[in-house]
């Protein structure tokens, strides 16, 4: 069975849900999650600058991250495992400013997302997972920033019940100390 690339718009302009090319046969599967030619034919210009992976335990939340300078659009796919993925529009002039879209991404190769510049990204790991990021801008530690995962103004309904409750959430020290959405609005001029 062959599944060709599919591209689906979402509520947030520029945020795309993508079904990768996948071919199944008696040996297993072949997945192609990026093709410059196919993407450009569909109006998506995403030149790769860096590719990296995260390996995370169940209960980890990596959120809500962005770069203040040199925005980092990224193609995100769960290679193995299962995550609840969230994208928040931080572009102050956008009609969807402060709104979010969420996805369940699984390691079955059936879905990935293209996160545009000016958006924060994060996810909750529902089972041990490996997540791939194909970025069109490199990572700059000095511009790395974020907003608290549980910010009340954004009010993301994280499905923490799927990991045994909020008390099971695992956060890095960095993520535990991220700013609030209100602090972001007051101190940052925007994208």
N, C-alpha and C positions, 0 to 999 in steps of 0.2 A: 504494500500500500504506500502511495506517495501523497504527502501533504505539501502543497506549495505555500510559499510565503503569503501571508495575509496581513494587511495593515488596517487597524481600526482606530479612529479618533476617539477621544474621551472628552469629558466635560472641560478639562483644562487644555487650553490651546497649546499645541506642540507636544503634549503627552500622548504617546501612541502605545496601544496594545498591539503586539506583533506576534503572529503565529509563525514560527520558523519553518523552514523547509525540513521535512522529515521523511525518510524512506525506511520502511520496515520490511524485513524478509526473514527467512528461516535462521539467519545468523544473529539477528537482533535489529538494531536501528542505526541509522546515520542521520545526524542533525547538523544543519548549517544554520547558525543563528545570525550571521551577518554576511552580506554581499554588497559591496559598495555599488556595483552596477544595478542590482535589483532595488536597493534603497533609493538611489538617485532617480531611477525610472518612476518611483512612487513619490517623488518630491521631497525625499529625506536626504539631507547632506550631512553625513556623520563620518568625518575622517578620523581614524583611530590614532590616538597619541599614546595611550597607555592601556594595558589590560592587567587587571589584578583580580584576586579571589579572596574571599573571606571564608574561614572555616569556623562555625559557631555551634555552641552547645544549645540544647533545648532551653528556652526561657530567656535567651539573650535578646536584648533590644539594642539595635544600632540606630539611633535617631536623635533628632531630625537634622541631618547634616547638609551643608552647602559651603561654597567658597565665596567669601566677600568680594574677591577680585578674581579675574580669570575664570569665569564660570565654567563648570565642568559637566556639560551634557553627557549622559551615560546611558548605555544599553545594558539593562540589568536582567539577568536570568539565573534562576535557581538551578544549579547543575545537579545537585542531589539534595534530597530532603524536602522540606515544606516550610514556607514562610508566609507571613501576612505582611504585605508590602504597602507602603503609604507614600504618596507624593503630595506636597503642599505647595500651592502657588504663592510665592513671595514677591512677585512682580507688582509693585504698587499701582501701576497704571493698567493692570490686567482686569478684565471683567470678572475673573474668578479669583481675585486676590483673597488670600486667607482660606480659600476652599481646598479641600483635599479629595483625592480619589484613592481607593484602596483596591488591592488585588491579592488573591491567593496565588502564589507561584510555587509550583512543585517541580521536582527533579525529573519529570517525565518528558521534558522538552516541548511541551505543548503551548507555552506562552512565555513571552518576555515583554519588558516595557522599555520605552525610550523616554528618559527623563530629560526635559529641556532645561536650558540655562534659566536661572532665576527661580528654581524650585528647590525646596528642601526634600530630602529623601531619607527614609528609614524603614526598618522592618523588625518584626517580632519573629523569632525562630521557634517554630512549632515542633520540630524534631531536628536532630543533628543535621546540619545543612552546609553545603558549599554554594556560595553565590559568586557569580562572575560579573565583573564590571568592565565594559569596553568603553573607555572614555575618549572624548574628542579634545580634551585638554588635560595637561598633566596635573598632578596633585601638588599643591603648594601649602606646606604646613603652616606658614606664616599667615595665610588667608583662610585657614580652616575654621569653620564656625558651625553653630547649630542652635536649635531651640529645643527646650525640654520635651521629651516624648509625651508627657502627661499634662502639657500646658492646658489650662481650663478654657482659654479663649479659642483655641483650635478645636479642642474637645474630640479627639480621635477615639472612637470606641474600640480600643485594642482588645482582641479576644483572649484576654489573659486567663479566662476560664479553661481554655484549651491547653494551658500549661500547668494547671493546678492552682491558679489564682495570682493576684497581683504580687503577693509576697514571694512568689517564685521567680520574679523578673530579675535578670542579671544585667547590671549596668557597669560600664567602665567608669573610672573616676571622672574622666572627661565628660561623659554623657550625664553623669549625676549632677554635674555643676554647670550645665548649659543655661543660657539665658531664657527668660520668658518671652513670649510673643510680644508683650507690651514693651519690654526692654528693646527688643529688636526694632520695633516700629519707631521708638523714640530716638535710638542711637544710630540707625543705619539709613542712609539716604535712598537705598533701594537699587534695584537692577534695571 
